[in-house]
Amino acid sequence: MTRREKNALLAGECDKVQGMNNKTRNDREIVAGPVGAEQAKMRLDKWLASATELSRSRVSALIEQGAVFLKEAPVTDQDRKTAAGEIYHIILPPPVDAMPQAQEIPLEILYEDKDLLVLNKSAGMVVHPAAGNYEGTLVNALLAHCRNSLSGIGGVVRPGIVHRLDKETSGLMVVAKNDAAHQGLSAQFAVHSLERCYLALVWGMVSPTTGVIETQIGRSPANRKKMAVVSSGGKRAETHYRLIESYAAGALSLVHCSLKTGRTHQVRVHMTALGHPLIGDKVYGRTPKTAQRSALLKAAAEFPRQALHSYRIRFEHPITHETMRFEIPLPADMQRIIDSFK
């Protein structure tokens, strides 16, 4: 295509966009642009937010989902800088119900009263409905389980998720069933009086065998989909750890981690920063080459999820003020790895 043809095509696109005043061409597409000369070199998410009626956080989510296009190619780099003349197309996902639907999904409930419940979340279950996971989540299951026992939380009848577990992390969670319980548990979470302890299988012999990891955790500057230890711009994160046992001549270890803060992916990020990533963690870890070649370590090398389990939780009941403490053993899949060395 010649330069003249490109200029003619661009002019036609500009006329089309200006005629629409940057509004939707249909119910699901937004066309933004062209970028003016004075707007060049702006962060893409910031510019798109200013050029549309979308919030910056909404734009960032759409970029992560691959829903922003430039010349028919998806743009996934949050840090991309704009260039003069660029025209972006945003494809909005179809709308979903504001209130998730109740679904009959089996749950392992350890304790329940009129104010809260404690459950053992299985690995592979998403906690909150989100893009790509609107069904089959813990919230869907809780709506069906609780039925008429839920009361308004924030003005809406919904389960009160006080803390989350990653999709592939198993173990204990506490859930509020009404606004008073939700506020009480959230207050304990805010001052870190709600105790949460994890068991993690990690690569290598942890040394020193006990310690405190205290860093700032924020979005990774190299990959916005990951969290990382950062020098500035993050939030304080504190993890206390101790070695419980090591296996296969120190090839892997079982570690107890107690969280004093509740940052996204905190245990996974901190153990990786310590030099001992979680077994099966494809985001923050890497299976050592020696383990890949070892028949003895086959079960660990092929473990399909991050080997992390929330095994203990302690809190004050927000209504009765009774001390509540729950503890459960390792799930069968993690225990099988340990058993393979005994």
Contacts in CASP RR format, 6 or more apart in sequence:
PFRMAT RR
TARGET T0000
AUTHOR 0000-0000-0000
METHOD contacts of the structure
MODEL  1
MTRREKNALLAGECDKVQGMNNKTRNDREIVAGPVGAEQAKMRLDKWLAS
ATELSRSRVSALIEQGAVFLKEAPVTDQDRKTAAGEIYHIILPPPVDAMP
QAQEIPLEILYEDKDLLVLNKSAGMVVHPAAGNYEGTLVNALLAHCRNSL
SGIGGVVRPGIVHRLDKETSGLMVVAKNDAAHQGLSAQFAVHSLERCYLA
LVWGMVSPTTGVIETQIGRSPANRKKMAVVSSGGKRAETHYRLIESYAAG
ALSLVHCSLKTGRTHQVRVHMTALGHPLIGDKVYGRTPKTAQRSALLKAA
AEFPRQALHSYRIRFEHPITHETMRFEIPLPADMQRIIDSFK
1 9 0 8 1.000
10 34 0 8 1.000
10 85 0 8 1.000
10 87 0 8 1.000
13 34 0 8 1.000
13 87 0 8 1.000
14 33 0 8 1.000
14 34 0 8 1.000
14 87 0 8 1.000
16 31 0 8 1.000
17 31 0 8 1.000
17 32 0 8 1.000
17 33 0 8 1.000
17 34 0 8 1.000
17 87 0 8 1.000
20 31 0 8 1.000
22 30 0 8 1.000
22 31 0 8 1.000
22 32 0 8 1.000
22 33 0 8 1.000
22 51 0 8 1.000
22 52 0 8 1.000
23 30 0 8 1.000
24 30 0 8 1.000
25 31 0 8 1.000
27 92 0 8 1.000
28 91 0 8 1.000
28 92 0 8 1.000
28 93 0 8 1.000
28 94 0 8 1.000
29 89 0 8 1.000
29 90 0 8 1.000
29 91 0 8 1.000
29 92 0 8 1.000
30 52 0 8 1.000
30 54 0 8 1.000
30 89 0 8 1.000
30 90 0 8 1.000
30 92 0 8 1.000
31 87 0 8 1.000
31 88 0 8 1.000
31 89 0 8 1.000
31 90 0 8 1.000
32 48 0 8 1.000
32 51 0 8 1.000
32 52 0 8 1.000
32 87 0 8 1.000
32 88 0 8 1.000
32 89 0 8 1.000
32 90 0 8 1.000
33 51 0 8 1.000
33 85 0 8 1.000
33 86 0 8 1.000
33 87 0 8 1.000
33 88 0 8 1.000
34 84 0 8 1.000
34 85 0 8 1.000
34 86 0 8 1.000
34 87 0 8 1.000
35 42 0 8 1.000
35 47 0 8 1.000
35 82 0 8 1.000
35 83 0 8 1.000
35 84 0 8 1.000
35 85 0 8 1.000
35 86 0 8 1.000
35 87 0 8 1.000
36 84 0 8 1.000
36 85 0 8 1.000
37 84 0 8 1.000
39 47 0 8 1.000
39 82 0 8 1.000
39 84 0 8 1.000
40 81 0 8 1.000
40 82 0 8 1.000
40 83 0 8 1.000
40 84 0 8 1.000
41 81 0 8 1.000
41 82 0 8 1.000
41 83 0 8 1.000
42 81 0 8 1.000
42 82 0 8 1.000
43 78 0 8 1.000
43 79 0 8 1.000
43 80 0 8 1.000
43 81 0 8 1.000
43 82 0 8 1.000
44 63 0 8 1.000
44 68 0 8 1.000
44 75 0 8 1.000
44 77 0 8 1.000
44 78 0 8 1.000
44 79 0 8 1.000
44 80 0 8 1.000
44 81 0 8 1.000
44 82 0 8 1.000
44 88 0 8 1.000
45 56 0 8 1.000
45 59 0 8 1.000
45 60 0 8 1.000
45 63 0 8 1.000
45 78 0 8 1.000
46 56 0 8 1.000
47 82 0 8 1.000
48 54 0 8 1.000
48 59 0 8 1.000
48 68 0 8 1.000
48 88 0 8 1.000
48 90 0 8 1.000
49 55 0 8 1.000
49 56 0 8 1.000
49 58 0 8 1.000
49 59 0 8 1.000
52 59 0 8 1.000
52 90 0 8 1.000
54 62 0 8 1.000
54 90 0 8 1.000
59 68 0 8 1.000
59 90 0 8 1.000
60 78 0 8 1.000
60 224 0 8 1.000
61 131 0 8 1.000
62 68 0 8 1.000
62 90 0 8 1.000
62 92 0 8 1.000
63 75 0 8 1.000
63 76 0 8 1.000
63 77 0 8 1.000
63 78 0 8 1.000
64 76 0 8 1.000
64 78 0 8 1.000
64 224 0 8 1.000
64 225 0 8 1.000
65 93 0 8 1.000
65 131 0 8 1.000
66 74 0 8 1.000
66 75 0 8 1.000
66 76 0 8 1.000
67 74 0 8 1.000
67 90 0 8 1.000
67 91 0 8 1.000
67 92 0 8 1.000
67 93 0 8 1.000
68 74 0 8 1.000
68 75 0 8 1.000
68 88 0 8 1.000
68 89 0 8 1.000
68 90 0 8 1.000
68 91 0 8 1.000
69 75 0 8 1.000
69 88 0 8 1.000
69 89 0 8 1.000
69 90 0 8 1.000
69 91 0 8 1.000
70 86 0 8 1.000
70 87 0 8 1.000
70 88 0 8 1.000
70 89 0 8 1.000
75 88 0 8 1.000
78 224 0 8 1.000
79 224 0 8 1.000
93 131 0 8 1.000
96 129 0 8 1.000
96 134 0 8 1.000
99 156 0 8 1.000
99 158 0 8 1.000
100 129 0 8 1.000
100 134 0 8 1.000
100 137 0 8 1.000
100 139 0 8 1.000
100 140 0 8 1.000
100 143 0 8 1.000
100 158 0 8 1.000
101 135 0 8 1.000
101 140 0 8 1.000
101 143 0 8 1.000
102 140 0 8 1.000
102 143 0 8 1.000
102 144 0 8 1.000
102 147 0 8 1.000
103 135 0 8 1.000
103 136 0 8 1.000
103 140 0 8 1.000
103 141 0 8 1.000
103 143 0 8 1.000
103 144 0 8 1.000
104 141 0 8 1.000
104 144 0 8 1.000
105 136 0 8 1.000
105 140 0 8 1.000
105 141 0 8 1.000
105 144 0 8 1.000
106 141 0 8 1.000
107 119 0 8 1.000
107 138 0 8 1.000
107 141 0 8 1.000
107 142 0 8 1.000
107 145 0 8 1.000
108 119 0 8 1.000
108 120 0 8 1.000
108 122 0 8 1.000
109 117 0 8 1.000
109 118 0 8 1.000
109 119 0 8 1.000
109 145 0 8 1.000
110 118 0 8 1.000
110 119 0 8 1.000
110 120 0 8 1.000
110 172 0 8 1.000
110 326 0 8 1.000
110 328 0 8 1.000
111 117 0 8 1.000
111 118 0 8 1.000
111 324 0 8 1.000
111 326 0 8 1.000
112 118 0 8 1.000
114 149 0 8 1.000
114 177 0 8 1.000
114 178 0 8 1.000
115 176 0 8 1.000
115 177 0 8 1.000
115 178 0 8 1.000
115 180 0 8 1.000
115 181 0 8 1.000
115 317 0 8 1.000
115 318 0 8 1.000
115 319 0 8 1.000
116 174 0 8 1.000
116 175 0 8 1.000
116 176 0 8 1.000
116 177 0 8 1.000
116 181 0 8 1.000
116 185 0 8 1.000
116 317 0 8 1.000
116 318 0 8 1.000
117 146 0 8 1.000
117 174 0 8 1.000
117 175 0 8 1.000
117 177 0 8 1.000
118 172 0 8 1.000
118 173 0 8 1.000
118 174 0 8 1.000
118 175 0 8 1.000
118 313 0 8 1.000
118 324 0 8 1.000
118 326 0 8 1.000
119 172 0 8 1.000
119 173 0 8 1.000
119 175 0 8 1.000
120 170 0 8 1.000
120 171 0 8 1.000
120 172 0 8 1.000
120 328 0 8 1.000
121 127 0 8 1.000
121 138 0 8 1.000
121 165 0 8 1.000
121 169 0 8 1.000
121 170 0 8 1.000
121 171 0 8 1.000
121 172 0 8 1.000
121 173 0 8 1.000
121 310 0 8 1.000
122 170 0 8 1.000
122 331 0 8 1.000
123 167 0 8 1.000
123 168 0 8 1.000
123 169 0 8 1.000
123 170 0 8 1.000
123 305 0 8 1.000
123 331 0 8 1.000
123 333 0 8 1.000
124 167 0 8 1.000
124 168 0 8 1.000
124 305 0 8 1.000
125 136 0 8 1.000
125 137 0 8 1.000
125 138 0 8 1.000
125 141 0 8 1.000
125 167 0 8 1.000
126 133 0 8 1.000
126 136 0 8 1.000
126 137 0 8 1.000
126 138 0 8 1.000
126 167 0 8 1.000
127 137 0 8 1.000
127 138 0 8 1.000
127 139 0 8 1.000
127 161 0 8 1.000
127 164 0 8 1.000
127 165 0 8 1.000
127 167 0 8 1.000
127 173 0 8 1.000
128 137 0 8 1.000
128 138 0 8 1.000
128 139 0 8 1.000
128 161 0 8 1.000
128 164 0 8 1.000
129 135 0 8 1.000
129 137 0 8 1.000
129 139 0 8 1.000
129 140 0 8 1.000
138 161 0 8 1.000
138 173 0 8 1.000
139 158 0 8 1.000
139 159 0 8 1.000
139 161 0 8 1.000
142 159 0 8 1.000
142 175 0 8 1.000
143 150 0 8 1.000
143 158 0 8 1.000
143 159 0 8 1.000
146 159 0 8 1.000
146 177 0 8 1.000
149 177 0 8 1.000
150 157 0 8 1.000
150 158 0 8 1.000
150 159 0 8 1.000
150 177 0 8 1.000
150 178 0 8 1.000
151 157 0 8 1.000
151 177 0 8 1.000
151 178 0 8 1.000
151 179 0 8 1.000
152 158 0 8 1.000
152 178 0 8 1.000
152 179 0 8 1.000
153 159 0 8 1.000
153 160 0 8 1.000
153 176 0 8 1.000
153 178 0 8 1.000
153 179 0 8 1.000
153 182 0 8 1.000
154 179 0 8 1.000
154 182 0 8 1.000
155 179 0 8 1.000
159 175 0 8 1.000
159 176 0 8 1.000
159 177 0 8 1.000
160 175 0 8 1.000
160 176 0 8 1.000
160 177 0 8 1.000
160 182 0 8 1.000
161 173 0 8 1.000
161 175 0 8 1.000
162 174 0 8 1.000
162 175 0 8 1.000
162 176 0 8 1.000
162 182 0 8 1.000
162 185 0 8 1.000
162 186 0 8 1.000
162 189 0 8 1.000
162 194 0 8 1.000
163 173 0 8 1.000
163 174 0 8 1.000
163 189 0 8 1.000
163 194 0 8 1.000
163 196 0 8 1.000
163 262 0 8 1.000
164 173 0 8 1.000
165 171 0 8 1.000
165 173 0 8 1.000
165 310 0 8 1.000
166 265 0 8 1.000
166 268 0 8 1.000
166 306 0 8 1.000
166 308 0 8 1.000
168 305 0 8 1.000
168 306 0 8 1.000
168 308 0 8 1.000
169 305 0 8 1.000
169 306 0 8 1.000
169 308 0 8 1.000
169 309 0 8 1.000
169 310 0 8 1.000
170 308 0 8 1.000
170 309 0 8 1.000
170 310 0 8 1.000
170 331 0 8 1.000
171 309 0 8 1.000
171 310 0 8 1.000
171 311 0 8 1.000
171 328 0 8 1.000
171 331 0 8 1.000
172 196 0 8 1.000
172 310 0 8 1.000
172 311 0 8 1.000
172 312 0 8 1.000
172 313 0 8 1.000
172 326 0 8 1.000
172 328 0 8 1.000
173 310 0 8 1.000
173 313 0 8 1.000
174 185 0 8 1.000
174 194 0 8 1.000
174 313 0 8 1.000
174 315 0 8 1.000
174 324 0 8 1.000
176 182 0 8 1.000
176 184 0 8 1.000
176 185 0 8 1.000
176 318 0 8 1.000
180 318 0 8 1.000
180 319 0 8 1.000
181 318 0 8 1.000
181 319 0 8 1.000
183 318 0 8 1.000
184 318 0 8 1.000
185 194 0 8 1.000
185 315 0 8 1.000
185 318 0 8 1.000
187 318 0 8 1.000
188 194 0 8 1.000
188 315 0 8 1.000
188 316 0 8 1.000
188 318 0 8 1.000
189 262 0 8 1.000
192 260 0 8 1.000
192 261 0 8 1.000
192 262 0 8 1.000
193 315 0 8 1.000
193 316 0 8 1.000
194 313 0 8 1.000
194 314 0 8 1.000
194 315 0 8 1.000
195 258 0 8 1.000
195 312 0 8 1.000
195 313 0 8 1.000
195 314 0 8 1.000
195 315 0 8 1.000
196 258 0 8 1.000
196 259 0 8 1.000
196 262 0 8 1.000
196 310 0 8 1.000
196 312 0 8 1.000
196 313 0 8 1.000
197 256 0 8 1.000
197 257 0 8 1.000
197 258 0 8 1.000
197 259 0 8 1.000
197 310 0 8 1.000
197 311 0 8 1.000
197 312 0 8 1.000
197 313 0 8 1.000
198 256 0 8 1.000
198 257 0 8 1.000
198 258 0 8 1.000
198 259 0 8 1.000
198 267 0 8 1.000
198 308 0 8 1.000
198 309 0 8 1.000
198 310 0 8 1.000
198 311 0 8 1.000
199 244 0 8 1.000
199 254 0 8 1.000
199 255 0 8 1.000
199 256 0 8 1.000
199 257 0 8 1.000
199 308 0 8 1.000
199 309 0 8 1.000
199 311 0 8 1.000
199 330 0 8 1.000
199 334 0 8 1.000
200 254 0 8 1.000
200 255 0 8 1.000
200 257 0 8 1.000
200 267 0 8 1.000
200 271 0 8 1.000
200 278 0 8 1.000
200 307 0 8 1.000
200 308 0 8 1.000
200 309 0 8 1.000
201 252 0 8 1.000
201 253 0 8 1.000
201 254 0 8 1.000
201 255 0 8 1.000
201 278 0 8 1.000
201 279 0 8 1.000
201 300 0 8 1.000
201 303 0 8 1.000
201 307 0 8 1.000
201 334 0 8 1.000
201 337 0 8 1.000
201 338 0 8 1.000
202 252 0 8 1.000
202 253 0 8 1.000
202 255 0 8 1.000
202 271 0 8 1.000
202 276 0 8 1.000
202 277 0 8 1.000
202 278 0 8 1.000
202 279 0 8 1.000
202 307 0 8 1.000
203 251 0 8 1.000
203 252 0 8 1.000
203 253 0 8 1.000
203 276 0 8 1.000
203 277 0 8 1.000
203 278 0 8 1.000
203 279 0 8 1.000
203 285 0 8 1.000
203 287 0 8 1.000
203 288 0 8 1.000
203 291 0 8 1.000
204 246 0 8 1.000
204 250 0 8 1.000
204 251 0 8 1.000
204 252 0 8 1.000
204 253 0 8 1.000
204 276 0 8 1.000
204 288 0 8 1.000
205 243 0 8 1.000
205 246 0 8 1.000
205 250 0 8 1.000
205 251 0 8 1.000
205 253 0 8 1.000
206 241 0 8 1.000
206 243 0 8 1.000
206 246 0 8 1.000
206 253 0 8 1.000
206 255 0 8 1.000
206 274 0 8 1.000
206 276 0 8 1.000
209 242 0 8 1.000
209 243 0 8 1.000
210 241 0 8 1.000
210 242 0 8 1.000
210 243 0 8 1.000
211 240 0 8 1.000
211 241 0 8 1.000
211 242 0 8 1.000
212 238 0 8 1.000
212 239 0 8 1.000
212 240 0 8 1.000
212 241 0 8 1.000
213 237 0 8 1.000
213 238 0 8 1.000
213 239 0 8 1.000
213 241 0 8 1.000
213 270 0 8 1.000
213 273 0 8 1.000
213 274 0 8 1.000
214 236 0 8 1.000
214 237 0 8 1.000
214 238 0 8 1.000
214 239 0 8 1.000
215 229 0 8 1.000
215 236 0 8 1.000
215 237 0 8 1.000
215 270 0 8 1.000
215 273 0 8 1.000
216 229 0 8 1.000
216 230 0 8 1.000
216 231 0 8 1.000
216 232 0 8 1.000
216 233 0 8 1.000
216 234 0 8 1.000
216 235 0 8 1.000
216 236 0 8 1.000
216 237 0 8 1.000
217 227 0 8 1.000
217 228 0 8 1.000
217 229 0 8 1.000
217 230 0 8 1.000
217 234 0 8 1.000
217 235 0 8 1.000
217 237 0 8 1.000
217 263 0 8 1.000
217 264 0 8 1.000
217 265 0 8 1.000
217 266 0 8 1.000
217 269 0 8 1.000
217 270 0 8 1.000
218 227 0 8 1.000
218 228 0 8 1.000
218 230 0 8 1.000
218 233 0 8 1.000
218 234 0 8 1.000
218 235 0 8 1.000
218 263 0 8 1.000
219 226 0 8 1.000
219 227 0 8 1.000
219 228 0 8 1.000
219 230 0 8 1.000
220 226 0 8 1.000
220 227 0 8 1.000
220 228 0 8 1.000
220 230 0 8 1.000
221 228 0 8 1.000
221 230 0 8 1.000
222 228 0 8 1.000
226 265 0 8 1.000
226 283 0 8 1.000
226 284 0 8 1.000
227 263 0 8 1.000
227 264 0 8 1.000
227 265 0 8 1.000
227 269 0 8 1.000
228 269 0 8 1.000
229 269 0 8 1.000
229 270 0 8 1.000
229 273 0 8 1.000
235 261 0 8 1.000
235 263 0 8 1.000
236 261 0 8 1.000
237 261 0 8 1.000
237 262 0 8 1.000
237 263 0 8 1.000
237 266 0 8 1.000
237 269 0 8 1.000
237 270 0 8 1.000
238 259 0 8 1.000
238 260 0 8 1.000
238 261 0 8 1.000
239 257 0 8 1.000
239 258 0 8 1.000
239 259 0 8 1.000
239 260 0 8 1.000
239 266 0 8 1.000
239 267 0 8 1.000
239 270 0 8 1.000
240 257 0 8 1.000
240 258 0 8 1.000
240 260 0 8 1.000
241 255 0 8 1.000
241 256 0 8 1.000
241 257 0 8 1.000
241 258 0 8 1.000
241 270 0 8 1.000
241 271 0 8 1.000
241 274 0 8 1.000
242 255 0 8 1.000
242 256 0 8 1.000
243 253 0 8 1.000
243 254 0 8 1.000
243 255 0 8 1.000
243 256 0 8 1.000
244 253 0 8 1.000
244 254 0 8 1.000
244 255 0 8 1.000
244 256 0 8 1.000
245 253 0 8 1.000
245 254 0 8 1.000
246 252 0 8 1.000
246 253 0 8 1.000
246 254 0 8 1.000
247 253 0 8 1.000
247 254 0 8 1.000
247 338 0 8 1.000
247 341 0 8 1.000
248 294 0 8 1.000
248 296 0 8 1.000
248 297 0 8 1.000
248 341 0 8 1.000
251 288 0 8 1.000
251 290 0 8 1.000
251 291 0 8 1.000
251 294 0 8 1.000
251 296 0 8 1.000
251 297 0 8 1.000
251 300 0 8 1.000
252 279 0 8 1.000
252 291 0 8 1.000
252 297 0 8 1.000
252 300 0 8 1.000
252 337 0 8 1.000
253 276 0 8 1.000
254 338 0 8 1.000
255 271 0 8 1.000
255 276 0 8 1.000
257 267 0 8 1.000
257 270 0 8 1.000
257 271 0 8 1.000
259 266 0 8 1.000
259 267 0 8 1.000
263 269 0 8 1.000
265 283 0 8 1.000
265 284 0 8 1.000
267 278 0 8 1.000
267 308 0 8 1.000
268 277 0 8 1.000
268 278 0 8 1.000
268 281 0 8 1.000
268 283 0 8 1.000
268 284 0 8 1.000
268 306 0 8 1.000
268 308 0 8 1.000
269 284 0 8 1.000
271 277 0 8 1.000
271 278 0 8 1.000
272 278 0 8 1.000
272 281 0 8 1.000
272 284 0 8 1.000
272 285 0 8 1.000
277 284 0 8 1.000
277 285 0 8 1.000
277 286 0 8 1.000
278 284 0 8 1.000
278 285 0 8 1.000
278 306 0 8 1.000
278 307 0 8 1.000
278 308 0 8 1.000
279 287 0 8 1.000
279 300 0 8 1.000
279 303 0 8 1.000
279 306 0 8 1.000
279 307 0 8 1.000
279 337 0 8 1.000
280 287 0 8 1.000
280 303 0 8 1.000
280 304 0 8 1.000
280 305 0 8 1.000
280 306 0 8 1.000
280 307 0 8 1.000
281 306 0 8 1.000
281 307 0 8 1.000
282 306 0 8 1.000
283 306 0 8 1.000
284 306 0 8 1.000
287 301 0 8 1.000
290 297 0 8 1.000
291 297 0 8 1.000
291 300 0 8 1.000
291 301 0 8 1.000
292 301 0 8 1.000
294 301 0 8 1.000
296 340 0 8 1.000
296 341 0 8 1.000
299 336 0 8 1.000
299 337 0 8 1.000
299 340 0 8 1.000
300 337 0 8 1.000
300 340 0 8 1.000
303 333 0 8 1.000
303 337 0 8 1.000
305 333 0 8 1.000
307 334 0 8 1.000
307 337 0 8 1.000
309 330 0 8 1.000
309 331 0 8 1.000
309 334 0 8 1.000
311 327 0 8 1.000
311 328 0 8 1.000
311 329 0 8 1.000
311 330 0 8 1.000
312 325 0 8 1.000
312 326 0 8 1.000
312 327 0 8 1.000
313 325 0 8 1.000
313 326 0 8 1.000
314 323 0 8 1.000
314 324 0 8 1.000
314 325 0 8 1.000
314 326 0 8 1.000
315 323 0 8 1.000
315 324 0 8 1.000
316 322 0 8 1.000
316 323 0 8 1.000
316 324 0 8 1.000
317 323 0 8 1.000
317 324 0 8 1.000
329 335 0 8 1.000
330 338 0 8 1.000
END
